[in-house]
Amino acid sequence: MTMRINPDLPKELKKYGKGEWNECFHCGTCTALCPLTENNNLFPRRSIRLLQMGLNDSLTVNVDPWLCYYCGDCSKSCPRDANPGELMMSLRRYLTSIYDWTGLSKRFYTTHFWEFGMILFLALFVISLFVFVLPPLDPTLNAAGGVRINQFAPVDLIEIGDWIMAIIVASLLISNILHMYYMVILKDKSIKIPLWLYFKEFWLLIFHFVTQLRFSKCDTEGKKYWLSHWLLMSGYTVMFTVIVVFLPWFQTEEVHPLYHPQRLLGYYATFGLLFGLIVVMIGRIRKSGEKFKFSHFSDWFFIIMLILTTVSGIMVHIFRINGMPYATYYTYIAHLAILVPMIMIEVPFSKWSHLAYRPFAIYFANLKKAAAA
């Protein structure tokens, strides 16, 4: 079988993160220590070897980088400081750009200008909708007192915009996952997977997405990070579901009591987001633990956008329940001007897409393992 070699692959990977993979001489320490290593799977050494040899096609078929939860044991114990943990993170960014058929993910990961420019463009687009498209606010409504959020931003129009955004984002992400399936499963001619196995193993995809349970195999540092990671993921999932699927129920002018499900779900999502973000920010600022020693600029874009989204959402809620109309309205515009770019960029092209790619990678790996058995 002919194998094409890309000699520039190691150089290209440096755009996606820090990793001194040329220092690796395959002593096997990382594979021996990693709690996620399985029989007949040289994890994470196989990915490093494919990279060093420039075997681009073999690397794109490989899902090992997604099976890593970056506990950092391999990097701490590496005698050559080759940073195998950070290399797995860099490979996840690289594979994200490979799965993305639009090419935008590669631009966002490798160029500050593209990511910042797209954020600014989408923010201005949202603001322009309020200025030129939505009907102007009737000043007599505010004279009666209270916040008239649904008169300022009609919930039916906002809901239409939500669904348009959700359809675009879902279409991009699903098509990228299908591209991933093509590269990982269909292009790999070494194994054939019977149809019944797809149904048999599918429940594991849902299970790992909901629980992120593979974290439990990591060391103490990895297990501690599982809680903040799970709260961040579940908080975002709850908030995304509520504001897109149940917006008319969530965006109301009636101030419900504290025990109302609408407020409880909103408070849980806010707590999960804030808790996870605080852990990540403190870790990256202090560079505590191996997983936080190196930060790609896309990591900070993600953190800053999510913080601004969360804080502006909290401010909208505080202003609304305290009957401060204009503060609510202007903050609401700012909130959407941050939220929309964050979702449109991070979900299909960047950090949030990992929430989909990882469970699908586990699913595809289980399919191959079951078919081989």
PELIN-V203731 format. One record per residue. N is the residue number from 1. RES is the residue in one small letter. D_CENTER is the distance of its C-alpha to the mean C-alpha in whole Angstrom. Layout:
N/RES/D_CENTER + N/RES/D_CENTER
//
This chain:
1/m/36 + 2/t/35 + 3/m/32 + 4/r/31 + 5/i/30 + 6/n/28 + 7/p/30 + 8/d/28 + 9/l/24 + 10/p/24 + 11/k/25 + 12/e/22 + 13/l/20 + 14/k/21 + 15/k/19 + 16/y/16 + 17/g/16 + 18/k/19 + 19/g/21 + 20/e/25 + 21/w/25 + 22/n/28 + 23/e/30 + 24/c/29 + 25/f/32 + 26/h/31 + 27/c/33 + 28/g/30 + 29/t/30 + 30/c/26 + 31/t/26 + 32/a/29 + 33/l/27 + 34/c/24 + 35/p/24 + 36/l/22 + 37/t/24 + 38/e/26 + 39/n/29 + 40/n/30 + 41/n/26 + 42/l/27 + 43/f/23 + 44/p/22 + 45/r/25 + 46/r/25 + 47/s/22 + 48/i/24 + 49/r/27 + 50/l/25 + 51/l/24 + 52/q/27 + 53/m/29 + 54/g/27 + 55/l/27 + 56/n/24 + 57/d/24 + 58/s/25 + 59/l/21 + 60/t/19 + 61/v/21 + 62/n/20 + 63/v/17 + 64/d/18 + 65/p/15 + 66/w/13 + 67/l/15 + 68/c/15 + 69/y/14 + 70/y/15 + 71/c/18 + 72/g/20 + 73/d/23 + 74/c/23 + 75/s/23 + 76/k/26 + 77/s/28 + 78/c/28 + 79/p/32 + 80/r/31 + 81/d/28 + 82/a/26 + 83/n/22 + 84/p/21 + 85/g/18 + 86/e/17 + 87/l/18 + 88/m/16 + 89/m/13 + 90/s/14 + 91/l/15 + 92/r/11 + 93/r/11 + 94/y/14 + 95/l/13 + 96/t/11 + 97/s/13 + 98/i/16 + 99/y/14 + 100/d/14 + 101/w/18 + 102/t/18 + 103/g/17 + 104/l/15 + 105/s/12 + 106/k/15 + 107/r/17 + 108/f/14 + 109/y/13 + 110/t/17 + 111/t/18 + 112/h/18 + 113/f/20 + 114/w/18 + 115/e/15 + 116/f/17 + 117/g/20 + 118/m/17 + 119/i/16 + 120/l/20 + 121/f/21 + 122/l/19 + 123/a/20 + 124/l/23 + 125/f/23 + 126/v/22 + 127/i/25 + 128/s/27 + 129/l/27 + 130/f/28 + 131/v/31 + 132/f/32 + 133/v/31 + 134/l/31 + 135/p/35 + 136/p/36 + 137/l/36 + 138/d/40 + 139/p/41 + 140/t/43 + 141/l/40 + 142/n/40 + 143/a/43 + 144/a/43 + 145/g/41 + 146/g/37 + 147/v/34 + 148/r/34 + 149/i/30 + 150/n/31 + 151/q/34 + 152/f/32 + 153/a/29 + 154/p/30 + 155/v/27 + 156/d/28 + 157/l/27 + 158/i/24 + 159/e/23 + 160/i/24 + 161/g/22 + 162/d/19 + 163/w/20 + 164/i/20 + 165/m/17 + 166/a/15 + 167/i/17 + 168/i/16 + 169/v/13 + 170/a/13 + 171/s/16 + 172/l/14 + 173/l/11 + 174/i/14 + 175/s/16 + 176/n/14 + 177/i/14 + 178/l/17 + 179/h/18 + 180/m/16 + 181/y/19 + 182/y/21 + 183/m/21 + 184/v/20 + 185/i/23 + 186/l/25 + 187/k/26 + 188/d/26 + 189/k/30 + 190/s/31 + 191/i/30 + 192/k/31 + 193/i/29 + 194/p/31 + 195/l/30 + 196/w/30 + 197/l/28 + 198/y/25 + 199/f/26 + 200/k/27 + 201/e/23 + 202/f/21 + 203/w/21 + 204/l/20 + 205/l/16 + 206/i/16 + 207/f/18 + 208/h/15 + 209/f/12 + 210/v/14 + 211/t/16 + 212/q/13 + 213/l/17 + 214/r/17 + 215/f/17 + 216/s/20 + 217/k/22 + 218/c/20 + 219/d/23 + 220/t/23 + 221/e/21 + 222/g/18 + 223/k/19 + 224/k/19 + 225/y/16 + 226/w/15 + 227/l/16 + 228/s/14 + 229/h/11 + 230/w/12 + 231/l/13 + 232/l/10 + 233/m/9 + 234/s/12 + 235/g/13 + 236/y/10 + 237/t/11 + 238/v/14 + 239/m/14 + 240/f/13 + 241/t/15 + 242/v/18 + 243/i/18 + 244/v/18 + 245/v/20 + 246/f/22 + 247/l/22 + 248/p/26 + 249/w/26 + 250/f/24 + 251/q/25 + 252/t/29 + 253/e/32 + 254/e/33 + 255/v/32 + 256/h/32 + 257/p/33 + 258/l/30 + 259/y/31 + 260/h/30 + 261/p/27 + 262/q/25 + 263/r/25 + 264/l/24 + 265/l/21 + 266/g/20 + 267/y/21 + 268/y/19 + 269/a/16 + 270/t/17 + 271/f/18 + 272/g/15 + 273/l/13 + 274/l/16 + 275/f/16 + 276/g/13 + 277/l/13 + 278/i/17 + 279/v/16 + 280/v/14 + 281/m/16 + 282/i/19 + 283/g/18 + 284/r/17 + 285/i/20 + 286/r/22 + 287/k/21 + 288/s/22 + 289/g/21 + 290/e/20 + 291/k/16 + 292/f/17 + 293/k/19 + 294/f/18 + 295/s/15 + 296/h/14 + 297/f/15 + 298/s/11 + 299/d/10 + 300/w/13 + 301/f/12 + 302/f/9 + 303/i/11 + 304/i/14 + 305/m/12 + 306/l/11 + 307/i/14 + 308/l/16 + 309/t/15 + 310/t/16 + 311/v/19 + 312/s/20 + 313/g/20 + 314/i/22 + 315/m/24 + 316/v/25 + 317/h/25 + 318/i/28 + 319/f/30 + 320/r/30 + 321/i/31 + 322/n/34 + 323/g/35 + 324/m/34 + 325/p/34 + 326/y/33 + 327/a/31 + 328/t/29 + 329/y/29 + 330/y/28 + 331/t/25 + 332/y/24 + 333/i/24 + 334/a/22 + 335/h/20 + 336/l/19 + 337/a/19 + 338/i/16 + 339/l/14 + 340/v/15 + 341/p/14 + 342/m/10 + 343/i/10 + 344/m/11 + 345/i/10 + 346/e/6 + 347/v/6 + 348/p/8 + 349/f/9 + 350/s/6 + 351/k/3 + 352/w/1 + 353/s/4 + 354/h/5 + 355/l/5 + 356/a/8 + 357/y/9 + 358/r/10 + 359/p/12 + 360/f/14 + 361/a/14 + 362/i/16 + 363/y/18 + 364/f/19 + 365/a/20 + 366/n/22 + 367/l/24 + 368/k/25 + 369/k/26 + 370/a/28 + 371/a/30 + 372/a/31 + 373/a/32
//
